């Protein structure tokens, strides 16, 4: 079973930036980021194919978030800029049926 470990979350002021990392063991075709805010369902944020040629984003993060991957390090990143309070959530890394434990992102002044 593929293991996923997220890191990089924290507290940031509105307008700030964070970069999340997802380290994975084994081979992962596509990898995605999801997030879940308190009292809400988990939602899709961004995804990338193995080659990196294909990416997709939720409308709410387009132009602000960028997904990337370094296959030599088995790591996927989520660069988050211009953060808003509504971006506050636990962010999860996912591939197929495998999920990481999540990393908390809090955007607040």
C-alpha angles and dihedrals in degrees: 000000000000115000123216125192122186126201141162102072123135147122118310135168121247110279092028131118139236134179118214123201130203116194114196135188120221129005121326123184104194123006127196140189121224131177137203124201122199111285093005136100122259110268137196117256109169143334139196135194123235093262093045091234094112123058135163134186139193112252090242093064103033112128092016106059128052126193120205138161139208108204092187087064097033089234135132122199135203113200108199119194133174090024119200131201088250089063088070108120146106107279120215134194117220141184123170105319095336123107134183124226093258135239124238120239117189121184111193141131 
